[in-house]
Amino acid sequence: MSYVVIVLQGHSATNWKKQIKELLSEFSEQVSEQIQAGAYDEVLNETFDSPHAYFSIAFDEEEKVAAGMYLGTLMPTAMHRRLYIDAVVVNRKFRRQGILTRTLIPHMKKLATELGCRAIDLTSSKPNAQSAYLVAGFESPTTAFRLTL
């Protein structure tokens, strides 16, 4: 199967808000419940307003459905640009068909190159996805720090 990747930036993504929320709901049961309760509406609207946010959706033209997506955020720093990847989700119906490895990861690399980035950063708690990232050339750093507020 072949997918076209649609990159949405800014308010053009609001037309896809329903599909984006449906995909995000598949991330986990907890996220699904929070989306249904409207917990992410404010953050999604802020993301749609950001000039640095790129929603990239793998669209199955045959079935007319979003098969997977990721959110790439351009992170300019004092010394270089990075693309931070968040919210990588594959529609349950399309899992185990190579969308992550053959469509989304290559597109991440393409988008990062087009934006002049020197690196792509992401985190993943899903073992299958972690394996795919390692095979695709991502490295797992030895240290990471987070302060949850």
C-alpha positions in Angstrom: 0.0 0.0 0.0 1.1 3.5 -0.7 0.4 6.6 1.4 0.6 10.2 0.7 2.0 12.4 3.5 0.1 15.6 4.0 2.0 18.2 6.0 -0.2 20.7 7.8 1.1 23.8 9.4 -0.8 26.5 11.3 -4.5 27.0 10.7 -4.5 24.5 7.8 -4.3 21.8 10.4 -7.6 22.9 12.0 -9.5 21.4 9.1 -8.0 18.0 10.1 -8.7 18.5 13.8 -11.2 15.7 14.0 -8.9 13.2 12.3 -6.0 14.3 14.4 -8.0 13.8 17.6 -9.2 10.4 16.4 -5.6 9.3 15.8 -4.4 10.7 19.1 -7.2 8.8 20.8 -5.5 5.6 19.7 -2.3 6.4 21.5 -3.7 4.9 24.7 -6.9 4.5 26.6 -6.0 7.2 29.0 -5.3 9.7 26.2 -8.5 8.7 24.5 -10.5 9.5 27.7 -8.8 12.8 28.1 -9.4 13.8 24.5 -13.1 12.9 24.8 -13.3 15.1 27.9 -11.8 18.0 26.0 -8.5 18.0 28.0 -6.3 18.6 25.0 -8.4 21.2 23.1 -6.5 24.2 24.4 -3.1 22.7 23.7 -4.1 21.5 20.3 -5.4 25.0 19.4 -2.1 26.5 20.6 -0.2 24.0 18.4 -2.4 24.9 15.4 -1.3 28.5 16.0 2.4 27.7 16.2 4.5 28.5 13.1 6.9 25.8 14.3 4.4 22.9 14.4 4.1 20.5 11.5 1.3 17.9 11.6 2.3 15.2 9.1 -0.4 12.7 8.3 0.0 9.5 6.3 -3.2 9.4 4.3 -4.5 6.3 2.6 -6.0 7.7 -0.6 -7.7 4.4 -1.5 -9.6 4.2 1.8 -9.8 8.0 2.3 -8.5 7.7 5.9 -5.6 8.9 8.0 -3.5 5.9 8.6 -0.9 7.5 10.8 0.7 10.8 11.9 3.3 12.6 13.8 3.8 16.1 15.1 7.1 17.6 14.3 8.1 20.8 16.0 11.0 22.9 14.8 13.2 23.8 17.7 15.7 26.5 16.8 18.4 26.8 19.4 21.4 29.1 19.8 23.6 26.8 17.7 21.4 24.8 15.4 17.9 23.5 14.6 16.3 20.3 15.7 13.0 18.7 14.8 11.3 17.3 17.9 8.9 14.5 17.1 5.8 14.0 19.3 2.5 12.2 19.0 3.6 9.4 16.7 0.4 7.3 16.2 -0.6 4.7 13.7 -4.3 3.9 13.2 -5.1 0.5 14.7 -6.5 -0.7 11.4 -3.1 0.0 9.7 -0.7 -1.3 12.4 2.0 -3.9 11.5 1.9 -2.7 7.9 5.2 -0.7 7.9 3.7 2.8 8.0 6.1 3.8 10.7 9.2 2.4 9.0 8.4 3.0 5.3 6.4 6.2 5.5 6.6 8.2 8.7 10.3 7.8 9.6 11.5 8.6 6.1 9.2 11.6 6.1 10.6 12.8 9.4 14.1 12.7 7.9 12.9 14.6 4.8 11.1 17.3 6.7 14.0 17.8 9.1 16.4 18.1 6.1 14.0 20.6 4.4 13.9 22.7 7.6 17.7 22.7 7.9 17.8 20.7 11.0 20.9 18.9 12.3 19.0 16.3 14.4 15.7 14.7 15.1 14.7 14.1 18.7 11.9 11.9 20.0 11.0 9.7 22.9 9.1 6.5 22.8 7.8 4.1 25.4 6.6 1.5 22.9 9.0 -1.4 22.4 8.0 -2.0 18.8 8.5 1.6 17.9 11.8 1.8 19.7 13.1 -1.1 17.6 12.0 0.6 14.4 13.7 3.9 15.4 17.0 2.0 16.2 16.9 0.2 12.8 16.2 3.5 11.1 19.5 4.9 12.6 18.2 6.7 15.7 20.5 6.4 18.7 19.3 6.1 22.3 21.2 8.7 24.4 22.5 7.5 27.7 21.0 10.4 29.7 17.8 12.3 29.6 16.3 14.7 32.1 12.8 15.9 32.6 11.1 18.1 35.2 7.4 17.4 35.3 5.5 20.4 36.5 
